Structure formats: structure tokens, C-alpha cells
């Protein structure tokens, strides 16, 4: 049994189904067959950070949060307040100057908190 107050990593060889499992668990994709049962109110409460973030390379901090907030149906005022707080706490550079390390850190923050990444 996995406890949801912890973070877990999933390791395996290329093509073994890690991404398929995680995207199915989080509701980003559906299964072709079979089923997954999770004892939580909504699979969207799970956080997921994709390995490939090429789609997001040009996203600013605000655009990144906006994208994930829309996926998780979070109000703009909620994520805008969090952006302001993160910029202060992490001393983040201006929006369009995120290096890949900071981008991954930002995605980790979003993924770590699942459906309420900004509260």
C-alpha cells in the first residue's frame, strides 16, 4: 500500500510502461483495457511531472502555473498569489529567464502538490 503523504519514484527500463501508468493514474490518458483502482476521491489529486518538458521550455512561470491550474481547475487568483510567493521565497528571475534546472524545480513544486498545487 502506498501512503499519499509521501513522494515515490518509479524506475524501469525504457518502454516498460512507467509513463503510461502515471498518465493513466493521473487521468491525463485513459487505458486501452484493464483498470486501475485508487482509494482517493479523485485521480486528479495525484501530482505528475513528465520526464520530457520540451513543450514547456518557452513557458514563463506564470504560463506554467496557468497551464497546470487549468488542468486542475484552479482559480487564477489562487495560482497568481502562489507565483508571487514563489518568486519571493525562491528569488526567481524574471518570468522568461528560467533555466532548465529552475523549470524542473517549478514543475516539481506543481507535481508535488497534485490537484491543489498552489494552496
N, C-alpha and C positions, 0 to 999 in steps of 0.2 A: 504494500500500500504506500502510495506517495502522499506526503503531507504538504499541503499547499502553502505553508508558511516558509517553505524552503525553496531554494533555487536548484534546478537539476540541469545537467548537461546530457546530451545524447550523442554517443560515439558509435561509429560504424564505418565500414568501407563504403566507397563511392557506389551509389546506385542501390544501396540495400533498403532504402525507404525511409530514411530519417526525416527528410523534408516532407515527404508525403504524409507521414504520421503526424508531424507537427502542424502542417497546414490543415489537416483533417480535424485534429483535436481543437484547433482554434477557430474553426469554421471558415477559414479562407478558401478551402476547397472541399468538395464532397467525395465520398468513397464511391468507387465503381461497384463494389459489392462488400458485404460484411457490415459490421457495425462496431462502434466504439461507445462504451458507457462510462460516463464520468459522473461522480457523485458531487456535482456542484450545480448551482442554479442555472448557469449559462456558460457554454464553452467560450464565449467571448470574454469571460473574465480571466482567461489564461493569456499570459504575455508571450510573444514570439518575436524574436529578432532574426530575420533571414540572413543567411550567410552572404548572399550576393546583395549588395546595396547600390548597384550601378544606377538603378532607376532614381535613386535619391541623391546622387553625387552633387547635383546642382541645387538641391533644395536648401533654403535657408533654415535657420532654427524655427522661425515662425511657420514656414511651409511644411516642415517635417511634422510639427505638432498639429497643424491644421489637418494634414493628411490622416494621421492616426486618430485624431479626435473625431473626424468624420466617420472613419471605420467603426469606432466605438460609440458613436452618437453622443459625444461630449460637447457641451455648450462652449461657444467661442470664448466667453468671458472667463471660463474656468481655465482653459489652456493658455490664454493670454496672460493671466496672473502668474501662472507657473513659469512661462517664458521669462517674465520679468525677474522672478525669484531666482531661477537658474542662472541667468546672466550675471546676477549679483554674486550669488554663492560660489559659482564656478569660475567667475571672472572671464566669461566667454567673450570672444572677439565679436566685432560687428557681424550681423547676420550672414553675409555672403562670404565670410572668410574662415569657414570651418575646414580644418584639415581632416584627413580620413580618421585619425585617432579620435578627435573630438566628435566627429559624426557618429562613430561606433559607440562612443560613450553616451551620446544623446539617444541613440536607438536602444541602448541597453536600459537607460532610465525609462523610456517608454515601454519597452517589453517587460521590464521587471514589475511594472505595476498593472499590467493587463488592461482590463476594461476601465479601470479608474487610474490611468497613468498620471493624471495631472492633479490629483487631490491629495 
